[in-house]
Amino acid sequence: MRLLGAFWAVIGFSLLLIVAIHRLGEMALEGLADSLNWMHWALLIANVAFMAYSEGYRGFQLKFSPRFALRVAHVHRQGTLVECLLAPFYAMGFFSAPRRVIITTYALTLMIIGFVITFRYIPQPWRGVLDAGVVVGLLWGLLVSWREVVRHWPNHRLSEESS
């Protein structure tokens, strides 16, 4: 049961990001198919670099992904029935985590929902330019999360999650 829970955590999280990458990637390509002027290109390059650094490196690689991997390993080693059934949500930090992690998780979720709603009103090619940066950040996050899960799978210490 715990092994299935750990796989469910990784698969559920991965599907969430893959769907987002696919949908936003289509919007980005649609926007980038338009003829872009120098302002579009400048914002595209700046936004992709910014999102790779802030979302991909700082957000995922340094903070989220190591904690996610430790929580997946916890589910694999000693997860409860609830943690196994809700493994993607547990691993992402929606419950049974330090208060700071739970607050951050819910706040980021609400912020992302707000961005999704707001971005719908931005015309192309600007929306595509912004979505391209998000796709880069999410793809970085997905890949680094997989790497961290593999790295932490054999041995983990859940106490490291709050660091």
C-alpha positions in Angstrom: 0.0 0.0 0.0 2.8 2.5 0.9 4.7 1.8 -2.3 1.5 2.5 -4.3 0.9 5.6 -2.2 4.4 6.9 -3.1 3.9 6.2 -6.8 0.5 7.9 -6.6 2.1 11.0 -5.1 4.6 11.2 -7.9 2.1 10.3 -10.7 -0.6 12.6 -9.4 1.8 15.6 -9.0 3.4 14.8 -12.4 0.0 14.7 -14.2 -0.9 18.0 -12.6 2.2 19.7 -14.0 2.1 17.9 -17.4 -1.4 19.0 -18.0 -0.5 22.6 -17.1 2.7 22.5 -19.2 0.7 21.1 -22.2 -2.1 23.7 -22.0 0.2 26.6 -21.3 2.6 25.4 -24.0 -0.2 25.5 -26.6 -1.0 29.1 -25.6 2.6 30.1 -25.7 3.1 28.6 -29.1 -0.1 30.3 -30.3 1.2 33.6 -29.1 4.7 33.1 -30.4 3.4 32.1 -33.9 2.3 35.8 -34.3 4.9 38.1 -35.7 6.8 39.4 -32.7 8.4 42.8 -32.5 11.5 43.7 -30.5 9.4 44.4 -27.3 7.9 41.0 -27.4 11.3 39.3 -27.9 12.8 41.4 -25.1 10.0 40.5 -22.7 10.1 36.8 -23.8 13.8 36.5 -23.1 13.5 38.4 -19.8 10.4 36.5 -18.7 11.9 33.0 -19.5 15.1 33.8 -17.7 13.2 35.3 -14.7 10.8 32.3 -14.5 13.6 29.8 -14.9 15.4 31.4 -12.0 12.6 32.3 -9.7 10.1 29.5 -10.3 12.4 26.7 -11.5 15.6 27.2 -9.5 14.6 29.1 -6.4 11.0 27.8 -6.1 11.2 24.2 -7.2 14.9 23.2 -7.0 15.8 24.9 -3.7 12.6 24.6 -1.8 9.6 22.6 -3.1 11.2 19.6 -4.8 13.5 18.4 -2.0 10.6 18.7 0.5 8.3 16.9 -2.0 10.8 14.1 -2.4 11.2 13.7 1.4 7.4 13.5 1.8 7.1 10.9 -1.0 9.8 8.9 0.7 7.9 9.2 4.0 4.7 7.8 2.3 6.8 4.9 1.0 8.4 4.1 4.4 5.7 4.9 6.9 2.7 6.5 5.3 -0.7 6.2 7.0 -3.8 5.2 5.0 -4.9 8.8 4.6 -1.4 9.9 3.5 -1.4 7.1 0.9 -4.8 7.9 -0.4 -4.2 11.6 -0.6 -0.5 11.2 -1.4 -0.1 13.9 -4.1 -1.7 16.5 -1.7 0.4 15.2 1.2 3.6 15.3 -0.7 2.8 18.8 -2.0 2.4 20.0 1.6 -1.4 20.6 1.8 -1.7 18.8 5.2 0.4 17.2 8.0 3.2 19.6 7.4 4.7 22.5 9.4 2.3 25.4 9.7 4.6 27.6 7.5 4.6 25.0 4.7 0.8 24.6 4.8 0.2 28.4 4.7 2.8 28.8 1.9 1.2 25.9 -0.1 -2.3 27.3 0.1 -1.2 30.9 -0.5 0.8 29.8 -3.6 -2.2 27.8 -4.8 -4.5 30.8 -4.5 -1.9 33.0 -6.2 -1.6 30.6 -9.1 -5.4 30.5 -9.5 -5.4 34.3 -9.6 -2.7 34.3 -12.3 -4.6 31.7 -14.4 -7.8 33.8 -14.2 -5.9 37.1 -14.9 -3.8 35.7 -17.8 -7.0 34.7 -19.7 -7.7 38.4 -20.2 -4.2 39.2 -21.6 -4.2 39.3 -25.4 -1.8 37.5 -27.7 1.1 37.6 -28.2 1.6 39.0 -24.7 -0.1 36.0 -23.1 2.1 33.6 -25.1 5.2 35.5 -24.0 4.2 35.2 -20.3 3.0 31.6 -20.7 6.4 30.6 -22.2 8.1 31.6 -19.0 5.7 29.7 -16.9 6.2 26.6 -19.0 9.9 26.8 -18.5 9.5 27.1 -14.8 7.1 24.2 -14.5 9.1 22.0 -16.8 12.2 22.7 -14.7 10.2 22.0 -11.6 8.9 18.7 -12.9 12.3 17.4 -13.9 14.0 18.5 -10.7 11.2 17.0 -8.7 11.7 13.6 -10.4 15.4 13.9 -9.8 14.9 14.6 -6.1 12.5 11.7 -5.7 15.0 9.3 -7.2 17.8 10.9 -5.1 15.8 10.6 -1.8 14.0 7.3 -2.5 16.5 4.8 -0.8 17.0 6.9 2.4 15.2 9.9 3.8 14.9 11.9 6.9 11.5 13.6 7.2 12.8 15.9 9.8 14.8 17.7 7.1 11.5 18.9 5.5 11.3 22.0 7.7 14.8 23.2 6.7 
